Each structure stands twice: as structure tokens, then as C-alpha cells.
Amino acid sequence: MNDDVRRILITGASRGIGAALARELARRGFPLALTYRTGAGEALAVAEECLRLGAPQASTHHVDLLDNDSIARFAATSPDVATLVHNAGAIDWTPFEESTAEAIERVVRSNVEGPLKLTAALLGKVRDAIVVVASDVSLEPHPGLVVYSASKAALRAAAIALAKGRERPRVLVVHPTRTATAMNGFEGRDPAEVARSIADAMERPGLATGSEAAV
């Protein structure tokens, strides 16, 4: 099968769940396009590892989801992809009563506004599926993560609305529990385990649009 038809685009793939998912999908033989906002060297290292693990292609792309021009430039040059995985995001563990307007804006724009803009820009180029990495807190909000919980719940709602509005591309929402990444102070589940669960959900045959999966 043509690699263009199988290519998976993962946002925020330079570290954390995104990098772990890239490695897992590389082992399964998928061609990959990996985006990053910061950490160009880390993203390149992940891409090189993915090639060693079996990915027939692994390219890196700078995309800043907080920058409209960056999204537009990427969308204009991106080839078609089989699957778009919305993984990039931001978190803030600051107690809500100490939150700044700037911090709230960064989380909401990173987790809701950016993914929506990128989806709209790429919708005509996604052939099979959009996978939204939400969170268990989108289902059970966390008192220490008021803004993050709200942002992930909004992203989930948008994904479900998109799924109801069209048959293609299919939309899948996955909900990881706390994962041991930098966002969580490296406390929680092994990112590789979470990545395997996400990849398994993505490859589950006959999964209907609008489906949700705890991973």
C-alpha cells in the first residue's frame, strides 16, 4: 500500500506520549509525520529512532498551534495523511486561585483552539481518522487541574460534535490516565504502555466514528 495512504501525523511528538506513540507505530510499520513546537533536536532524534524501529518514513515539522500563520503554512504544504493524532497539549498545575490570565489562555489555546484550527485546516487531507488524545479528567474533572480539565472536556465535546456531523474522517477520542511524562512530573503510567493502548484502539477494526476509549 502506498505510504501516503498510511501516513500518520502526530502532533507534539518530540516527547511524552507523542514520542512513545511514534515509536509504537513505527514498530507496526507506519510512515510518520511528527510535529513539534519546541525541541527540534528531540523531534529529530525520535524520527531517527522510528526509522530504526521500522517506520518506512519519519519526517519532522515545526508547527506552533498558538500561531495561525504556522498552522496555515504547515497545512498548505502537508500531503494527505491516513490519520491525524491530536496529542500536543499544555498543562498547568498552579492552584486555580493563583492562575494568571496568560497561563489560562496558554492552556485553552494549546488544548482546544490550536487543535480545532489545525483540524479545520487539514480536514480535506485526512483520509481515514482523527484521533483526539483527551484525558480521564475530561470525564472526571480534577480539582487541581481546573483549566486543564475544562480544556480537555471542550476538546472532547468538539470531537464528538465533529463525529456527528460527518462520516469521514472517523473521529476517535482516547482518554489516557495520568502518564509519567514531564507534564506530570514523571509520575504515573509508563508512556510506552499508554502508547500501545492508543495504537491498539487506532487499529481496532470497525471502530465507529465518535467512539471513545479509555487507554
CYANA upper distance limits for C-alpha pairs under 8 A (distance plus 0.5 A):
  1 MET  CA      5 VAL  CA      7.64
  1 MET  CA      6 ARG  CA      8.03
  2 ASN  CA      6 ARG  CA      7.39
  3 ASP  CA      7 ARG  CA      6.39
  3 ASP  CA     30 PHE  CA      8.36
  3 ASP  CA     31 PRO  CA      6.72
  3 ASP  CA     56 PRO  CA      8.31
  4 ASP  CA     31 PRO  CA      8.48
  4 ASP  CA     79 PRO  CA      8.05
  4 ASP  CA     80 ASP  CA      7.03
  4 ASP  CA     81 VAL  CA      6.77
  4 ASP  CA     82 ALA  CA      7.96
  5 VAL  CA     80 ASP  CA      7.87
  5 VAL  CA     81 VAL  CA      6.76
  5 VAL  CA     82 ALA  CA      5.93
  5 VAL  CA    127 ARG  CA      8.10
  6 ARG  CA     30 PHE  CA      6.92
  6 ARG  CA     31 PRO  CA      7.03
  6 ARG  CA     81 VAL  CA      7.24
  6 ARG  CA     82 ALA  CA      5.60
  6 ARG  CA     83 THR  CA      8.18
  7 ARG  CA     30 PHE  CA      6.88
  7 ARG  CA     31 PRO  CA      5.26
  7 ARG  CA     32 LEU  CA      5.90
  7 ARG  CA     33 ALA  CA      7.54
  7 ARG  CA     80 ASP  CA      8.40
  7 ARG  CA     81 VAL  CA      5.49
  7 ARG  CA     82 ALA  CA      5.85
  7 ARG  CA     83 THR  CA      7.30
  8 ILE  CA     30 PHE  CA      7.50
  8 ILE  CA     31 PRO  CA      6.87
  8 ILE  CA     32 LEU  CA      5.47
  8 ILE  CA     33 ALA  CA      6.66
  8 ILE  CA     81 VAL  CA      6.44
  8 ILE  CA     82 ALA  CA      6.34
  8 ILE  CA     83 THR  CA      5.32
  8 ILE  CA     84 LEU  CA      6.55
  8 ILE  CA     85 VAL  CA      7.85
  9 LEU  CA     32 LEU  CA      6.44
  9 LEU  CA     33 ALA  CA      5.13
  9 LEU  CA     34 LEU  CA      6.41
  9 LEU  CA     35 THR  CA      8.13
  9 LEU  CA     81 VAL  CA      7.18
  9 LEU  CA     83 THR  CA      6.69
  9 LEU  CA     84 LEU  CA      5.36
  9 LEU  CA     85 VAL  CA      6.46
 10 ILE  CA     18 GLY  CA      7.13
 10 ILE  CA     22 ALA  CA      7.87
 10 ILE  CA     32 LEU  CA      8.05
 10 ILE  CA     33 ALA  CA      6.87
 10 ILE  CA     34 LEU  CA      5.64
 10 ILE  CA     35 THR  CA      6.80
 10 ILE  CA     84 LEU  CA      6.73
 10 ILE  CA     85 VAL  CA      5.24
 10 ILE  CA     86 HIS  CA      6.92
 10 ILE  CA     87 ASN  CA      7.06
 11 THR  CA     18 GLY  CA      7.46
 11 THR  CA     34 LEU  CA      6.62
 11 THR  CA     35 THR  CA      5.27
 11 THR  CA     36 TYR  CA      7.03
 11 THR  CA     85 VAL  CA      6.85
 11 THR  CA     86 HIS  CA      6.08
 11 THR  CA     87 ASN  CA      5.77
 11 THR  CA     88 ALA  CA      5.59
 12 GLY  CA     18 GLY  CA      6.17
 12 GLY  CA     19 ALA  CA      8.28
 12 GLY  CA     34 LEU  CA      7.80
 12 GLY  CA     35 THR  CA      6.04
 12 GLY  CA     36 TYR  CA      5.44
 12 GLY  CA     37 ARG  CA      7.56
 12 GLY  CA     86 HIS  CA      8.48
 12 GLY  CA     87 ASN  CA      6.26
 12 GLY  CA     88 ALA  CA      4.51
 12 GLY  CA     89 GLY  CA      7.78
 13 ALA  CA     17 ILE  CA      7.98
 13 ALA  CA     18 GLY  CA      4.53
 13 ALA  CA     19 ALA  CA      5.06
 13 ALA  CA     21 LEU  CA      8.47
 13 ALA  CA     22 ALA  CA      7.41
 13 ALA  CA     34 LEU  CA      5.98
 13 ALA  CA     35 THR  CA      6.29
 13 ALA  CA     36 TYR  CA      6.55
 13 ALA  CA     43 ALA  CA      7.03
 13 ALA  CA     46 VAL  CA      8.32
 13 ALA  CA     87 ASN  CA      8.09
 13 ALA  CA     88 ALA  CA      7.89
 14 SER  CA     18 GLY  CA      7.21
 14 SER  CA     19 ALA  CA      5.95
 14 SER  CA     34 LEU  CA      8.08
 14 SER  CA     35 THR  CA      7.83
 14 SER  CA     36 TYR  CA      6.33
 14 SER  CA     39 GLY  CA      6.98
 14 SER  CA     40 ALA  CA      7.99
 14 SER  CA     42 GLU  CA      5.81
 14 SER  CA     43 ALA  CA      4.55
 14 SER  CA     44 LEU  CA      8.26
 14 SER  CA     46 VAL  CA      6.99
 15 ARG  CA     19 ALA  CA      5.22
 15 ARG  CA     20 ALA  CA      7.94
 15 ARG  CA     42 GLU  CA      7.63
 15 ARG  CA     43 ALA  CA      7.92
 16 GLY  CA     20 ALA  CA      6.83
 16 GLY  CA    180 ALA  CA      8.43
 16 GLY  CA    181 THR  CA      5.64
 16 GLY  CA    182 ALA  CA      7.49
 16 GLY  CA    191 PRO  CA      7.17
 17 ILE  CA     21 LEU  CA      6.42
 17 ILE  CA     87 ASN  CA      8.01
 17 ILE  CA    179 THR  CA      8.41
 17 ILE  CA    181 THR  CA      7.80
 17 ILE  CA    191 PRO  CA      5.97
 17 ILE  CA    192 ALA  CA      8.09
 17 ILE  CA    194 VAL  CA      7.82
 17 ILE  CA    195 ALA  CA      6.90
 18 GLY  CA     22 ALA  CA      6.67
 18 GLY  CA     87 ASN  CA      6.52
 18 GLY  CA     88 ALA  CA      7.89
 19 ALA  CA     23 ARG  CA      6.85
 19 ALA  CA     43 ALA  CA      8.50
 19 ALA  CA     46 VAL  CA      6.91
 20 ALA  CA     24 GLU  CA      6.77
 20 ALA  CA    191 PRO  CA      6.50
 20 ALA  CA    192 ALA  CA      5.88
 20 ALA  CA    195 ALA  CA      6.21
 21 LEU  CA     25 LEU  CA      6.59
 21 LEU  CA    192 ALA  CA      7.75
 21 LEU  CA    195 ALA  CA      5.07
 21 LEU  CA    196 ARG  CA      7.66
 21 LEU  CA    198 ILE  CA      8.06
 21 LEU  CA    199 ALA  CA      7.63
 22 ALA  CA     26 ALA  CA      6.52
 22 ALA  CA     32 LEU  CA      7.79
 22 ALA  CA     34 LEU  CA      8.31
 22 ALA  CA     46 VAL  CA      8.17
 22 ALA  CA     50 CYS  CA      7.31
 23 ARG  CA     27 ARG  CA      6.85
 23 ARG  CA     46 VAL  CA      8.05
 23 ARG  CA     49 GLU  CA      7.83
 23 ARG  CA     50 CYS  CA      5.91
 23 ARG  CA     53 LEU  CA      7.60
 24 GLU  CA     28 ARG  CA      7.12
 24 GLU  CA    192 ALA  CA      8.02
 24 GLU  CA    195 ALA  CA      7.00
 24 GLU  CA    196 ARG  CA      6.84
 24 GLU  CA    199 ALA  CA      7.70
 25 LEU  CA     29 GLY  CA      6.95
 25 LEU  CA     30 PHE  CA      6.21
 25 LEU  CA     55 ALA  CA      8.12
 25 LEU  CA    199 ALA  CA      7.28
 26 ALA  CA     30 PHE  CA      5.93
 26 ALA  CA     31 PRO  CA      7.58
 26 ALA  CA     32 LEU  CA      8.02
 26 ALA  CA     50 CYS  CA      5.71
 26 ALA  CA     51 LEU  CA      7.59
 26 ALA  CA     53 LEU  CA      6.22
 26 ALA  CA     54 GLY  CA      5.78
 26 ALA  CA     55 ALA  CA      4.83
 27 ARG  CA     50 CYS  CA      8.08
 27 ARG  CA     53 LEU  CA      5.79
 27 ARG  CA     54 GLY  CA      5.86
 27 ARG  CA     55 ALA  CA      7.27
 28 ARG  CA     54 GLY  CA      7.75
 28 ARG  CA     55 ALA  CA      8.12
 29 GLY  CA     54 GLY  CA      5.87
 29 GLY  CA     55 ALA  CA      5.40
 29 GLY  CA     56 PRO  CA      7.21
 30 PHE  CA     54 GLY  CA      8.36
 30 PHE  CA     55 ALA  CA      5.85
 30 PHE  CA     56 PRO  CA      7.26
 30 PHE  CA     57 GLN  CA      8.24
 31 PRO  CA     55 ALA  CA      5.70
 31 PRO  CA     56 PRO  CA      5.73
 31 PRO  CA     57 GLN  CA      5.03
 31 PRO  CA     58 ALA  CA      6.50
 32 LEU  CA     55 ALA  CA      7.49
 32 LEU  CA     57 GLN  CA      6.30
 32 LEU  CA     58 ALA  CA      5.10
 32 LEU  CA     59 SER  CA      6.95
 33 ALA  CA     57 GLN  CA      8.34
 33 ALA  CA     58 ALA  CA      6.12
 33 ALA  CA     59 SER  CA      5.36
 33 ALA  CA     60 THR  CA      6.43
 33 ALA  CA     61 HIS  CA      7.82
 34 LEU  CA     43 ALA  CA      7.77
 34 LEU  CA     47 ALA  CA      7.92
 34 LEU  CA     58 ALA  CA      7.63
 34 LEU  CA     59 SER  CA      6.52
 34 LEU  CA     60 THR  CA      5.26
 34 LEU  CA     61 HIS  CA      6.61
 35 THR  CA     43 ALA  CA      8.08
 35 THR  CA     60 THR  CA      6.17
 35 THR  CA     61 HIS  CA      5.16
 35 THR  CA     62 HIS  CA      6.11
 35 THR  CA     63 VAL  CA      6.44
 36 TYR  CA     40 ALA  CA      7.31
 36 TYR  CA     43 ALA  CA      7.11
 36 TYR  CA     60 THR  CA      8.01
 36 TYR  CA     61 HIS  CA      6.91
 36 TYR  CA     62 HIS  CA      5.67
 36 TYR  CA     63 VAL  CA      6.36
 36 TYR  CA     64 ASP  CA      7.87
 37 ARG  CA     62 HIS  CA      6.23
 37 ARG  CA     63 VAL  CA      5.98
 37 ARG  CA     64 ASP  CA      5.44
 37 ARG  CA     65 LEU  CA      8.10
 38 THR  CA     62 HIS  CA      8.41
 39 GLY  CA     43 ALA  CA      6.74
 40 ALA  CA     44 LEU  CA      6.69
 40 ALA  CA     62 HIS  CA      8.09
 41 GLY  CA     45 ALA  CA      6.68
 42 GLU  CA     46 VAL  CA      6.75
 43 ALA  CA     47 ALA  CA      6.73
 43 ALA  CA     60 THR  CA      7.01
 44 LEU  CA     48 GLU  CA      6.67
 44 LEU  CA     60 THR  CA      6.93
 45 ALA  CA     49 GLU  CA      6.68
 46 VAL  CA     50 CYS  CA      6.63
 47 ALA  CA     51 LEU  CA      6.88
 47 ALA  CA     58 ALA  CA      5.68
 47 ALA  CA     59 SER  CA      6.89
 47 ALA  CA     60 THR  CA      7.39
 48 GLU  CA     52 ARG  CA      7.01
 48 GLU  CA     58 ALA  CA      7.80
 49 GLU  CA     53 LEU  CA      6.70
 50 CYS  CA     54 GLY  CA      6.88
 50 CYS  CA     55 ALA  CA      6.07
 50 CYS  CA     58 ALA  CA      7.11
 51 LEU  CA     55 ALA  CA      5.27
 51 LEU  CA     56 PRO  CA      6.94
 51 LEU  CA     57 GLN  CA      7.10
 51 LEU  CA     58 ALA  CA      6.82
 61 HIS  CA     74 PHE  CA      8.37
 63 VAL  CA     70 SER  CA      6.19
 63 VAL  CA     71 ILE  CA      6.65
 63 VAL  CA     74 PHE  CA      7.23
 64 ASP  CA     70 SER  CA      6.20
 64 ASP  CA     71 ILE  CA      7.18
 65 LEU  CA     70 SER  CA      7.80
 65 LEU  CA     71 ILE  CA      6.89
 65 LEU  CA    109 ARG  CA      8.33
 65 LEU  CA    110 SER  CA      6.78
 65 LEU  CA    113 GLU  CA      8.50
 65 LEU  CA    114 GLY  CA      5.02
 65 LEU  CA    115 PRO  CA      7.53
 65 LEU  CA    118 LEU  CA      7.99
 66 LEU  CA    109 ARG  CA      6.97
 66 LEU  CA    110 SER  CA      6.87
 66 LEU  CA    114 GLY  CA      6.51
 67 ASP  CA     71 ILE  CA      7.00
 68 ASN  CA     72 ALA  CA      6.69
 68 ASN  CA    117 LYS  CA      8.44
 69 ASP  CA     73 ARG  CA      6.52
 70 SER  CA     74 PHE  CA      6.74
 71 ILE  CA     75 ALA  CA      6.61
 71 ILE  CA    117 LYS  CA      8.02
 71 ILE  CA    118 LEU  CA      6.67
 71 ILE  CA    121 ALA  CA      8.11
 72 ALA  CA     76 ALA  CA      6.58
 72 ALA  CA    121 ALA  CA      7.47
 73 ARG  CA     77 THR  CA      7.15
 74 PHE  CA     78 SER  CA      6.37
 75 ALA  CA    118 LEU  CA      8.11
 75 ALA  CA    121 ALA  CA      6.41
 75 ALA  CA    122 LEU  CA      6.39
 79 PRO  CA    125 LYS  CA      7.54
 80 ASP  CA    125 LYS  CA      4.97
 80 ASP  CA    126 VAL  CA      6.47
 80 ASP  CA    127 ARG  CA      7.58
 81 VAL  CA    125 LYS  CA      6.70
 81 VAL  CA    126 VAL  CA      5.65
 81 VAL  CA    127 ARG  CA      6.71
 82 ALA  CA    126 VAL  CA      6.15
 82 ALA  CA    127 ARG  CA      5.36
 82 ALA  CA    128 ASP  CA      5.54
 82 ALA  CA    129 ALA  CA      7.06
 83 THR  CA    126 VAL  CA      6.57
 83 THR  CA    127 ARG  CA      7.39
 83 THR  CA    128 ASP  CA      6.30
 83 THR  CA    129 ALA  CA      5.25
 83 THR  CA    130 ILE  CA      6.12
 83 THR  CA    131 VAL  CA      7.71
 84 LEU  CA    126 VAL  CA      7.19
 84 LEU  CA    129 ALA  CA      6.99
 84 LEU  CA    130 ILE  CA      5.30
 84 LEU  CA    131 VAL  CA      6.62
 85 VAL  CA    130 ILE  CA      6.43
 85 VAL  CA    131 VAL  CA      5.13
 85 VAL  CA    132 VAL  CA      6.49
 85 VAL  CA    133 VAL  CA      7.79
 86 HIS  CA    115 PRO  CA      7.07
 86 HIS  CA    130 ILE  CA      8.04
 86 HIS  CA    131 VAL  CA      6.61
 86 HIS  CA    132 VAL  CA      5.39
 86 HIS  CA    133 VAL  CA      6.34
 87 ASN  CA    132 VAL  CA      7.30
 87 ASN  CA    133 VAL  CA      5.77
 88 ALA  CA    110 SER  CA      8.04
 88 ALA  CA    111 ASN  CA      7.88
 89 GLY  CA    107 VAL  CA      7.95
 89 GLY  CA    110 SER  CA      5.89
 89 GLY  CA    111 ASN  CA      5.51
 90 ALA  CA    106 ARG  CA      7.90
 90 ALA  CA    107 VAL  CA      5.79
 90 ALA  CA    110 SER  CA      6.45
 90 ALA  CA    111 ASN  CA      6.95
 90 ALA  CA    148 TYR  CA      8.35
 90 ALA  CA    183 MET  CA      8.13
 91 ILE  CA    107 VAL  CA      6.55
 91 ILE  CA    148 TYR  CA      6.40
 91 ILE  CA    183 MET  CA      6.92
 92 ASP  CA    103 ALA  CA      7.84
 92 ASP  CA    107 VAL  CA      7.73
 92 ASP  CA    145 LEU  CA      7.61
 92 ASP  CA    147 VAL  CA      8.34
 92 ASP  CA    148 TYR  CA      7.53
 93 TRP  CA    144 GLY  CA      7.14
 93 TRP  CA    145 LEU  CA      6.68
 94 THR  CA     98 GLU  CA      6.97
 94 THR  CA     99 SER  CA      6.71
 94 THR  CA    144 GLY  CA      8.34
 95 PRO  CA     99 SER  CA      6.98
 95 PRO  CA    144 GLY  CA      6.80
 95 PRO  CA    145 LEU  CA      8.21
 96 PHE  CA    144 GLY  CA      7.81
 96 PHE  CA    145 LEU  CA      8.03
 96 PHE  CA    146 VAL  CA      7.03
 96 PHE  CA    147 VAL  CA      8.21
 99 SER  CA    103 ALA  CA      6.94
 99 SER  CA    104 ILE  CA      7.32
100 THR  CA    104 ILE  CA      6.85
101 ALA  CA    105 GLU  CA      6.63
102 GLU  CA    106 ARG  CA      6.64
103 ALA  CA    107 VAL  CA      6.92
104 ILE  CA    108 VAL  CA      6.76
104 ILE  CA    147 VAL  CA      6.98
105 GLU  CA    109 ARG  CA      6.34
106 ARG  CA    110 SER  CA      6.37
107 VAL  CA    111 ASN  CA      6.43
107 VAL  CA    147 VAL  CA      7.57
107 VAL  CA    148 TYR  CA      7.05
107 VAL  CA    151 SER  CA      7.68
108 VAL  CA    112 VAL  CA      6.05
108 VAL  CA    113 GLU  CA      7.18
108 VAL  CA    147 VAL  CA      7.81
108 VAL  CA    148 TYR  CA      7.99
108 VAL  CA    151 SER  CA      5.95
109 ARG  CA    113 GLU  CA      5.06
109 ARG  CA    114 GLY  CA      6.22
110 SER  CA    114 GLY  CA      5.86
110 SER  CA    115 PRO  CA      7.83
111 ASN  CA    115 PRO  CA      7.04
111 ASN  CA    151 SER  CA      6.38
111 ASN  CA    152 LYS  CA      7.13
111 ASN  CA    155 LEU  CA      7.47
112 VAL  CA    116 LEU  CA      6.68
112 VAL  CA    151 SER  CA      6.50
112 VAL  CA    152 LYS  CA      7.82
112 VAL  CA    154 ALA  CA      7.21
112 VAL  CA    155 LEU  CA      5.86
113 GLU  CA    117 LYS  CA      6.68
114 GLY  CA    118 LEU  CA      6.66
115 PRO  CA    119 THR  CA      6.49
116 LEU  CA    120 ALA  CA      6.67
116 LEU  CA    158 ALA  CA      8.49
117 LYS  CA    121 ALA  CA      6.67
118 LEU  CA    122 LEU  CA      6.58
119 THR  CA    123 LEU  CA      6.01
122 LEU  CA    126 VAL  CA      7.01
123 LEU  CA    169 PRO  CA      8.43
126 VAL  CA    130 ILE  CA      7.96
126 VAL  CA    169 PRO  CA      6.94
127 ARG  CA    168 ARG  CA      7.91
127 ARG  CA    169 PRO  CA      6.47
128 ASP  CA    168 ARG  CA      7.17
128 ASP  CA    169 PRO  CA      5.36
128 ASP  CA    170 ARG  CA      6.63
129 ALA  CA    168 ARG  CA      7.84
129 ALA  CA    169 PRO  CA      5.24
129 ALA  CA    170 ARG  CA      4.98
129 ALA  CA    171 VAL  CA      6.13
129 ALA  CA    172 LEU  CA      7.78
130 ILE  CA    169 PRO  CA      7.00
130 ILE  CA    170 ARG  CA      6.67
130 ILE  CA    171 VAL  CA      5.31
130 ILE  CA    172 LEU  CA      6.75
131 VAL  CA    171 VAL  CA      6.43
131 VAL  CA    172 LEU  CA      5.29
131 VAL  CA    173 VAL  CA      6.32
131 VAL  CA    174 VAL  CA      7.78
131 VAL  CA    202 MET  CA      8.15
132 VAL  CA    155 LEU  CA      8.44
132 VAL  CA    156 ARG  CA      8.06
132 VAL  CA    159 ALA  CA      7.64
132 VAL  CA    171 VAL  CA      8.06
132 VAL  CA    172 LEU  CA      6.69
132 VAL  CA    173 VAL  CA      5.25
132 VAL  CA    174 VAL  CA      6.70
133 VAL  CA    173 VAL  CA      6.64
133 VAL  CA    174 VAL  CA      5.65
133 VAL  CA    175 HIS  CA      6.77
133 VAL  CA    176 PRO  CA      7.91
134 ALA  CA    138 SER  CA      7.18
134 ALA  CA    152 LYS  CA      6.01
134 ALA  CA    153 ALA  CA      8.12
134 ALA  CA    155 LEU  CA      7.47
134 ALA  CA    156 ARG  CA      6.80
134 ALA  CA    173 VAL  CA      7.00
134 ALA  CA    174 VAL  CA      6.33
134 ALA  CA    175 HIS  CA      5.62
134 ALA  CA    176 PRO  CA      7.61
135 SER  CA    139 LEU  CA      7.98
135 SER  CA    152 LYS  CA      6.95
135 SER  CA    174 VAL  CA      7.65
135 SER  CA    175 HIS  CA      4.69
135 SER  CA    176 PRO  CA      5.60
135 SER  CA    177 THR  CA      6.88
136 ASP  CA    140 GLU  CA      6.65
136 ASP  CA    141 PRO  CA      8.28
136 ASP  CA    175 HIS  CA      5.59
136 ASP  CA    176 PRO  CA      6.38
136 ASP  CA    177 THR  CA      5.87
136 ASP  CA    178 ARG  CA      8.40
136 ASP  CA    214 ALA  CA      8.14
137 VAL  CA    141 PRO  CA      4.87
137 VAL  CA    142 HIS  CA      6.30
137 VAL  CA    149 SER  CA      5.79
137 VAL  CA    152 LYS  CA      7.71
137 VAL  CA    153 ALA  CA      8.07
138 SER  CA    149 SER  CA      5.99
138 SER  CA    150 ALA  CA      7.55
138 SER  CA    151 SER  CA      8.40
138 SER  CA    152 LYS  CA      5.58
138 SER  CA    153 ALA  CA      4.67
138 SER  CA    154 ALA  CA      8.42
138 SER  CA    156 ARG  CA      7.55
138 SER  CA    175 HIS  CA      8.43
139 LEU  CA    153 ALA  CA      7.51
141 PRO  CA    145 LEU  CA      7.98
141 PRO  CA    146 VAL  CA      7.74
141 PRO  CA    149 SER  CA      5.72
141 PRO  CA    150 ALA  CA      8.10
142 HIS  CA    146 VAL  CA      6.94
142 HIS  CA    149 SER  CA      6.83
145 LEU  CA    149 SER  CA      6.22
146 VAL  CA    150 ALA  CA      6.71
147 VAL  CA    151 SER  CA      6.59
148 TYR  CA    152 LYS  CA      6.65
149 SER  CA    153 ALA  CA      6.59
150 ALA  CA    154 ALA  CA      6.63
151 SER  CA    155 LEU  CA      6.71
152 LYS  CA    156 ARG  CA      6.61
153 ALA  CA    157 ALA  CA      6.69
154 ALA  CA    158 ALA  CA      6.68
155 LEU  CA    159 ALA  CA      6.70
156 ARG  CA    160 ILE  CA      6.76
156 ARG  CA    173 VAL  CA      7.39
157 ALA  CA    161 ALA  CA      6.61
158 ALA  CA    162 LEU  CA      6.61
159 ALA  CA    163 ALA  CA      6.69
159 ALA  CA    171 VAL  CA      7.14
159 ALA  CA    172 LEU  CA      8.27
159 ALA  CA    173 VAL  CA      7.64
159 ALA  CA    210 GLY  CA      7.96
160 ILE  CA    164 LYS  CA      6.80
160 ILE  CA    171 VAL  CA      7.95
160 ILE  CA    210 GLY  CA      5.96
161 ALA  CA    165 GLY  CA      6.82
162 LEU  CA    166 ARG  CA      7.14
162 LEU  CA    171 VAL  CA      7.92
163 ALA  CA    167 GLU  CA      7.34
163 ALA  CA    170 ARG  CA      7.06
163 ALA  CA    171 VAL  CA      5.92
163 ALA  CA    209 THR  CA      6.18
163 ALA  CA    210 GLY  CA      5.50
164 LYS  CA    209 THR  CA      8.43
164 LYS  CA    210 GLY  CA      7.48
166 ARG  CA    170 ARG  CA      8.48
167 GLU  CA    209 THR  CA      7.38
169 PRO  CA    209 THR  CA      8.44
170 ARG  CA    208 ALA  CA      7.51
170 ARG  CA    209 THR  CA      4.91
170 ARG  CA    210 GLY  CA      7.67
171 VAL  CA    209 THR  CA      5.33
171 VAL  CA    210 GLY  CA      5.80
171 VAL  CA    211 SER  CA      7.61
172 LEU  CA    202 MET  CA      8.33
172 LEU  CA    209 THR  CA      6.71
172 LEU  CA    210 GLY  CA      6.15
172 LEU  CA    211 SER  CA      5.73
172 LEU  CA    212 GLU  CA      6.39
172 LEU  CA    213 ALA  CA      8.34
173 VAL  CA    210 GLY  CA      7.71
173 VAL  CA    211 SER  CA      6.88
173 VAL  CA    212 GLU  CA      5.16
173 VAL  CA    213 ALA  CA      6.90
174 VAL  CA    198 ILE  CA      7.43
174 VAL  CA    212 GLU  CA      6.15
174 VAL  CA    213 ALA  CA      5.32
174 VAL  CA    214 ALA  CA      6.32
174 VAL  CA    215 VAL  CA      6.77
175 HIS  CA    212 GLU  CA      8.08
175 HIS  CA    213 ALA  CA      6.68
175 HIS  CA    214 ALA  CA      5.27
175 HIS  CA    215 VAL  CA      6.08
176 PRO  CA    194 VAL  CA      7.26
176 PRO  CA    214 ALA  CA      6.72
176 PRO  CA    215 VAL  CA      5.30
177 THR  CA    188 GLY  CA      8.44
177 THR  CA    189 ARG  CA      8.10
177 THR  CA    214 ALA  CA      8.46
177 THR  CA    215 VAL  CA      7.55
178 ARG  CA    184 ASN  CA      7.77
178 ARG  CA    187 GLU  CA      7.96
178 ARG  CA    188 GLY  CA      5.60
178 ARG  CA    189 ARG  CA      6.84
179 THR  CA    184 ASN  CA      7.32
179 THR  CA    186 PHE  CA      7.77
179 THR  CA    187 GLU  CA      6.96
179 THR  CA    188 GLY  CA      4.87
179 THR  CA    189 ARG  CA      4.97
179 THR  CA    190 ASP  CA      6.74
179 THR  CA    191 PRO  CA      6.48
179 THR  CA    194 VAL  CA      8.02
180 ALA  CA    184 ASN  CA      6.55
180 ALA  CA    185 GLY  CA      7.35
180 ALA  CA    186 PHE  CA      4.37
180 ALA  CA    187 GLU  CA      4.82
180 ALA  CA    188 GLY  CA      4.88
180 ALA  CA    189 ARG  CA      5.86
180 ALA  CA    190 ASP  CA      6.27
180 ALA  CA    191 PRO  CA      6.74
181 THR  CA    185 GLY  CA      6.81
181 THR  CA    186 PHE  CA      4.98
181 THR  CA    187 GLU  CA      7.45
181 THR  CA    188 GLY  CA      8.39
181 THR  CA    191 PRO  CA      7.62
182 ALA  CA    186 PHE  CA      5.79
184 ASN  CA    188 GLY  CA      8.02
189 ARG  CA    193 GLU  CA      7.69
189 ARG  CA    194 VAL  CA      7.71
190 ASP  CA    194 VAL  CA      7.11
191 PRO  CA    195 ALA  CA      6.50
192 ALA  CA    196 ARG  CA      6.73
193 GLU  CA    197 SER  CA      6.95
194 VAL  CA    198 ILE  CA      6.77
194 VAL  CA    215 VAL  CA      6.64
195 ALA  CA    199 ALA  CA      6.59
196 ARG  CA    200 ASP  CA      6.52
197 SER  CA    201 ALA  CA      6.74
197 SER  CA    215 VAL  CA      5.84
198 ILE  CA    202 MET  CA      6.71
198 ILE  CA    215 VAL  CA      6.59
199 ALA  CA    203 GLU  CA      6.73
200 ASP  CA    204 ARG  CA      6.56
201 ALA  CA    213 ALA  CA      7.63
207 LEU  CA    211 SER  CA      7.31
